[in-house]
Amino acid sequence: MIIDFRNLSLLICYVDSGYFIIPRRLTKLRLICYKRLVKHIKLARYLALLPFPGIKGI
């Protein structure tokens, strides 16, 4: 599994319908992989590839 901010199909699997990141205890990922995943999800949000949670569309 390659975790990268450009791999949106993978990142979408780890966010819920409100675009909140799913907790580690539910994803069953190792700590290192989870930290890397969170880092890339936040980067994708910053680059506007993923929406921020709780923000409605205009």
Jmol script that loads the backbone (N, CA, C; Angstrom):
load data "model"
ATOM      1  N   MET A   1       0.854  -1.174   0.000  1.00  0.00           N
ATOM      2  CA  MET A   1       0.000   0.000   0.000  1.00  0.00           C
ATOM      3  C   MET A   1       0.897   1.233   0.000  1.00  0.00           C
ATOM      4  N   ILE A   2       0.753   2.048  -1.040  1.00  0.00           N
ATOM      5  CA  ILE A   2       1.543   3.270  -1.149  1.00  0.00           C
ATOM      6  C   ILE A   2       0.671   4.427  -0.687  1.00  0.00           C
ATOM      7  N   ILE A   3       1.082   5.055   0.390  1.00  0.00           N
ATOM      8  CA  ILE A   3       0.333   6.190   0.918  1.00  0.00           C
ATOM      9  C   ILE A   3       0.918   7.452   0.301  1.00  0.00           C
ATOM     10  N   ASP A   4       0.081   8.166  -0.451  1.00  0.00           N
ATOM     11  CA  ASP A   4       0.518   9.393  -1.096  1.00  0.00           C
ATOM     12  C   ASP A   4      -0.688  10.317  -1.213  1.00  0.00           C
ATOM     13  N   PHE A   5      -0.449  11.610  -1.145  1.00  0.00           N
ATOM     14  CA  PHE A   5      -1.561  12.558  -1.194  1.00  0.00           C
ATOM     15  C   PHE A   5      -2.249  12.569  -2.554  1.00  0.00           C
ATOM     16  N   ARG A   6      -1.594  12.058  -3.590  1.00  0.00           N
ATOM     17  CA  ARG A   6      -2.196  12.009  -4.923  1.00  0.00           C
ATOM     18  C   ARG A   6      -3.067  10.776  -5.118  1.00  0.00           C
ATOM     19  N   ASN A   7      -2.951   9.789  -4.224  1.00  0.00           N
ATOM     20  CA  ASN A   7      -3.731   8.556  -4.321  1.00  0.00           C
ATOM     21  C   ASN A   7      -5.071   8.760  -3.599  1.00  0.00           C
ATOM     22  N   LEU A   8      -5.979   9.467  -4.245  1.00  0.00           N
ATOM     23  CA  LEU A   8      -7.235   9.843  -3.596  1.00  0.00           C
ATOM     24  C   LEU A   8      -8.142   8.652  -3.326  1.00  0.00           C
ATOM     25  N   SER A   9      -8.077   7.627  -4.151  1.00  0.00           N
ATOM     26  CA  SER A   9      -8.929   6.459  -3.918  1.00  0.00           C
ATOM     27  C   SER A   9      -8.561   5.769  -2.603  1.00  0.00           C
ATOM     28  N   LEU A  10      -7.293   5.794  -2.243  1.00  0.00           N
ATOM     29  CA  LEU A  10      -6.870   5.223  -0.962  1.00  0.00           C
ATOM     30  C   LEU A  10      -7.255   6.140   0.193  1.00  0.00           C
ATOM     31  N   LEU A  11      -7.039   7.436   0.042  1.00  0.00           N
ATOM     32  CA  LEU A  11      -7.331   8.379   1.127  1.00  0.00           C
ATOM     33  C   LEU A  11      -8.817   8.421   1.448  1.00  0.00           C
ATOM     34  N   ILE A  12      -9.660   8.298   0.431  1.00  0.00           N
ATOM     35  CA  ILE A  12     -11.116   8.343   0.653  1.00  0.00           C
ATOM     36  C   ILE A  12     -11.573   7.153   1.488  1.00  0.00           C
ATOM     37  N   CYS A  13     -10.848   6.048   1.415  1.00  0.00           N
ATOM     38  CA  CYS A  13     -11.210   4.868   2.213  1.00  0.00           C
ATOM     39  C   CYS A  13     -11.050   5.120   3.709  1.00  0.00           C
ATOM     40  N   TYR A  14     -10.230   6.086   4.075  1.00  0.00           N
ATOM     41  CA  TYR A  14      -9.929   6.337   5.479  1.00  0.00           C
ATOM     42  C   TYR A  14     -10.556   7.620   6.007  1.00  0.00           C
ATOM     43  N   VAL A  15     -11.507   8.185   5.280  1.00  0.00           N
ATOM     44  CA  VAL A  15     -12.307   9.297   5.793  1.00  0.00           C
ATOM     45  C   VAL A  15     -13.772   8.893   5.705  1.00  0.00           C
ATOM     46  N   ASP A  16     -14.578   9.395   6.641  1.00  0.00           N
ATOM     47  CA  ASP A  16     -15.995   9.029   6.630  1.00  0.00           C
ATOM     48  C   ASP A  16     -16.779   9.983   5.723  1.00  0.00           C
ATOM     49  N   SER A  17     -18.086   9.887   5.759  1.00  0.00           N
ATOM     50  CA  SER A  17     -18.922  10.679   4.848  1.00  0.00           C
ATOM     51  C   SER A  17     -18.832  12.178   5.123  1.00  0.00           C
ATOM     52  N   GLY A  18     -18.458  12.555   6.345  1.00  0.00           N
ATOM     53  CA  GLY A  18     -18.271  13.968   6.671  1.00  0.00           C
ATOM     54  C   GLY A  18     -16.843  14.427   6.482  1.00  0.00           C
ATOM     55  N   TYR A  19     -16.011  13.575   5.876  1.00  0.00           N
ATOM     56  CA  TYR A  19     -14.591  13.825   5.605  1.00  0.00           C
ATOM     57  C   TYR A  19     -13.749  13.956   6.872  1.00  0.00           C
ATOM     58  N   PHE A  20     -14.199  13.354   7.959  1.00  0.00           N
ATOM     59  CA  PHE A  20     -13.377  13.241   9.162  1.00  0.00           C
ATOM     60  C   PHE A  20     -12.504  12.000   9.027  1.00  0.00           C
ATOM     61  N   ILE A  21     -11.289  12.056   9.571  1.00  0.00           N
ATOM     62  CA  ILE A  21     -10.379  10.918   9.497  1.00  0.00           C
ATOM     63  C   ILE A  21     -10.876   9.836  10.454  1.00  0.00           C
ATOM     64  N   ILE A  22     -10.944   8.609   9.973  1.00  0.00           N
ATOM     65  CA  ILE A  22     -11.395   7.485  10.795  1.00  0.00           C
ATOM     66  C   ILE A  22     -10.307   7.165  11.825  1.00  0.00           C
ATOM     67  N   PRO A  23     -10.666   6.958  13.100  1.00  0.00           N
ATOM     68  CA  PRO A  23      -9.669   6.703  14.142  1.00  0.00           C
ATOM     69  C   PRO A  23      -8.851   5.435  13.899  1.00  0.00           C
ATOM     70  N   ARG A  24      -7.685   5.415  14.464  1.00  0.00           N
ATOM     71  CA  ARG A  24      -6.757   4.301  14.277  1.00  0.00           C
ATOM     72  C   ARG A  24      -7.313   2.997  14.832  1.00  0.00           C
ATOM     73  N   ARG A  25      -8.040   3.062  15.911  1.00  0.00           N
ATOM     74  CA  ARG A  25      -8.577   1.832  16.510  1.00  0.00           C
ATOM     75  C   ARG A  25      -9.599   1.157  15.601  1.00  0.00           C
ATOM     76  N   LEU A  26     -10.211   1.918  14.703  1.00  0.00           N
ATOM     77  CA  LEU A  26     -11.163   1.339  13.756  1.00  0.00           C
ATOM     78  C   LEU A  26     -10.496   0.890  12.462  1.00  0.00           C
ATOM     79  N   THR A  27      -9.407   1.553  12.077  1.00  0.00           N
ATOM     80  CA  THR A  27      -8.734   1.200  10.826  1.00  0.00           C
ATOM     81  C   THR A  27      -7.770   0.039  10.995  1.00  0.00           C
ATOM     82  N   LYS A  28      -7.332  -0.226  12.227  1.00  0.00           N
ATOM     83  CA  LYS A  28      -6.399  -1.324  12.533  1.00  0.00           C
ATOM     84  C   LYS A  28      -5.040  -1.150  11.842  1.00  0.00           C
ATOM     85  N   LEU A  29      -4.650   0.098  11.594  1.00  0.00           N
ATOM     86  CA  LEU A  29      -3.341   0.357  10.996  1.00  0.00           C
ATOM     87  C   LEU A  29      -2.273   0.455  12.078  1.00  0.00           C
ATOM     88  N   ARG A  30      -1.036   0.161  11.690  1.00  0.00           N
ATOM     89  CA  ARG A  30       0.077   0.367  12.614  1.00  0.00           C
ATOM     90  C   ARG A  30       0.263   1.867  12.816  1.00  0.00           C
ATOM     91  N   LEU A  31       0.923   2.242  13.914  1.00  0.00           N
ATOM     92  CA  LEU A  31       1.080   3.651  14.263  1.00  0.00           C
ATOM     93  C   LEU A  31       1.812   4.423  13.170  1.00  0.00           C
ATOM     94  N   ILE A  32       2.894   3.866  12.650  1.00  0.00           N
ATOM     95  CA  ILE A  32       3.691   4.558  11.621  1.00  0.00           C
ATOM     96  C   ILE A  32       2.852   4.786  10.367  1.00  0.00           C
ATOM     97  N   CYS A  33       2.122   3.762   9.947  1.00  0.00           N
ATOM     98  CA  CYS A  33       1.284   3.892   8.747  1.00  0.00           C
ATOM     99  C   CYS A  33       0.159   4.899   8.972  1.00  0.00           C
ATOM    100  N   TYR A  34      -0.420   4.898  10.179  1.00  0.00           N
ATOM    101  CA  TYR A  34      -1.516   5.818  10.465  1.00  0.00           C
ATOM    102  C   TYR A  34      -1.028   7.263  10.472  1.00  0.00           C
ATOM    103  N   LYS A  35       0.141   7.508  11.066  1.00  0.00           N
ATOM    104  CA  LYS A  35       0.690   8.868  11.081  1.00  0.00           C
ATOM    105  C   LYS A  35       0.981   9.354   9.667  1.00  0.00           C
ATOM    106  N   ARG A  36       1.513   8.474   8.835  1.00  0.00           N
ATOM    107  CA  ARG A  36       1.792   8.822   7.440  1.00  0.00           C
ATOM    108  C   ARG A  36       0.485   9.110   6.697  1.00  0.00           C
ATOM    109  N   LEU A  37      -0.532   8.297   6.962  1.00  0.00           N
ATOM    110  CA  LEU A  37      -1.834   8.486   6.328  1.00  0.00           C
ATOM    111  C   LEU A  37      -2.443   9.834   6.710  1.00  0.00           C
ATOM    112  N   VAL A  38      -2.413  10.163   7.995  1.00  0.00           N
ATOM    113  CA  VAL A  38      -2.969  11.432   8.471  1.00  0.00           C
ATOM    114  C   VAL A  38      -2.219  12.607   7.852  1.00  0.00           C
ATOM    115  N   LYS A  39      -0.909  12.489   7.761  1.00  0.00           N
ATOM    116  CA  LYS A  39      -0.088  13.548   7.160  1.00  0.00           C
ATOM    117  C   LYS A  39      -0.489  13.792   5.706  1.00  0.00           C
ATOM    118  N   HIS A  40      -0.703  12.725   4.956  1.00  0.00           N
ATOM    119  CA  HIS A  40      -1.051  12.867   3.551  1.00  0.00           C
ATOM    120  C   HIS A  40      -2.504  13.306   3.360  1.00  0.00           C
ATOM    121  N   ILE A  41      -3.404  12.921   4.251  1.00  0.00           N
ATOM    122  CA  ILE A  41      -4.785  13.414   4.178  1.00  0.00           C
ATOM    123  C   ILE A  41      -4.808  14.919   4.422  1.00  0.00           C
ATOM    124  N   LYS A  42      -4.049  15.379   5.413  1.00  0.00           N
ATOM    125  CA  LYS A  42      -4.000  16.813   5.702  1.00  0.00           C
ATOM    126  C   LYS A  42      -3.363  17.586   4.555  1.00  0.00           C
ATOM    127  N   LEU A  43      -2.352  17.012   3.929  1.00  0.00           N
ATOM    128  CA  LEU A  43      -1.723  17.654   2.777  1.00  0.00           C
ATOM    129  C   LEU A  43      -2.701  17.735   1.605  1.00  0.00           C
ATOM    130  N   ALA A  44      -3.460  16.676   1.381  1.00  0.00           N
ATOM    131  CA  ALA A  44      -4.457  16.683   0.304  1.00  0.00           C
ATOM    132  C   ALA A  44      -5.546  17.717   0.577  1.00  0.00           C
ATOM    133  N   ARG A  45      -5.912  17.906   1.833  1.00  0.00           N
ATOM    134  CA  ARG A  45      -6.884  18.946   2.175  1.00  0.00           C
ATOM    135  C   ARG A  45      -6.308  20.327   1.887  1.00  0.00           C
ATOM    136  N   TYR A  46      -5.051  20.538   2.264  1.00  0.00           N
ATOM    137  CA  TYR A  46      -4.402  21.828   2.059  1.00  0.00           C
ATOM    138  C   TYR A  46      -4.302  22.159   0.568  1.00  0.00           C
ATOM    139  N   LEU A  47      -4.065  21.146  -0.250  1.00  0.00           N
ATOM    140  CA  LEU A  47      -3.955  21.344  -1.694  1.00  0.00           C
ATOM    141  C   LEU A  47      -5.314  21.306  -2.398  1.00  0.00           C
ATOM    142  N   ALA A  48      -6.391  21.233  -1.631  1.00  0.00           N
ATOM    143  CA  ALA A  48      -7.775  21.241  -2.127  1.00  0.00           C
ATOM    144  C   ALA A  48      -8.107  20.011  -2.961  1.00  0.00           C
ATOM    145  N   LEU A  49      -7.449  18.882  -2.677  1.00  0.00           N
ATOM    146  CA  LEU A  49      -7.805  17.628  -3.331  1.00  0.00           C
ATOM    147  C   LEU A  49      -8.919  16.923  -2.564  1.00  0.00           C
ATOM    148  N   LEU A  50      -8.977  17.170  -1.249  1.00  0.00           N
ATOM    149  CA  LEU A  50     -10.043  16.659  -0.381  1.00  0.00           C
ATOM    150  C   LEU A  50     -10.656  17.844   0.357  1.00  0.00           C
ATOM    151  N   PRO A  51     -11.954  17.824   0.616  1.00  0.00           N
ATOM    152  CA  PRO A  51     -12.554  18.923   1.379  1.00  0.00           C
ATOM    153  C   PRO A  51     -12.245  18.809   2.867  1.00  0.00           C
ATOM    154  N   PHE A  52     -12.274  19.940   3.546  1.00  0.00           N
ATOM    155  CA  PHE A  52     -12.120  19.956   4.991  1.00  0.00           C
ATOM    156  C   PHE A  52     -13.419  19.463   5.620  1.00  0.00           C
ATOM    157  N   PRO A  53     -13.349  18.822   6.790  1.00  0.00           N
ATOM    158  CA  PRO A  53     -14.578  18.317   7.418  1.00  0.00           C
ATOM    159  C   PRO A  53     -15.432  19.454   7.962  1.00  0.00           C
ATOM    160  N   GLY A  54     -16.726  19.283   7.855  1.00  0.00           N
ATOM    161  CA  GLY A  54     -17.660  20.231   8.438  1.00  0.00           C
ATOM    162  C   GLY A  54     -17.914  21.469   7.603  1.00  0.00           C
ATOM    163  N   ILE A  55     -17.267  21.602   6.452  1.00  0.00           N
ATOM    164  CA  ILE A  55     -17.479  22.769   5.601  1.00  0.00           C
ATOM    165  C   ILE A  55     -18.424  22.374   4.469  1.00  0.00           C
ATOM    166  N   LYS A  56     -19.545  23.056   4.391  1.00  0.00           N
ATOM    167  CA  LYS A  56     -20.535  22.766   3.354  1.00  0.00           C
ATOM    168  C   LYS A  56     -20.098  23.411   2.044  1.00  0.00           C
ATOM    169  N   GLY A  57     -20.497  22.806   0.945  1.00  0.00           N
ATOM    170  CA  GLY A  57     -20.199  23.373  -0.373  1.00  0.00           C
ATOM    171  C   GLY A  57     -20.953  24.670  -0.601  1.00  0.00           C
ATOM    172  N   ILE A  58     -20.415  25.511  -1.428  1.00  0.00           N
ATOM    173  CA  ILE A  58     -21.031  26.822  -1.689  1.00  0.00           C
ATOM    174  C   ILE A  58     -22.073  26.689  -2.782  1.00  0.00           C
TER     175      ILE A  58
END
end "model"
wireframe off; spacefill off
backbone 0.3
color backbone group
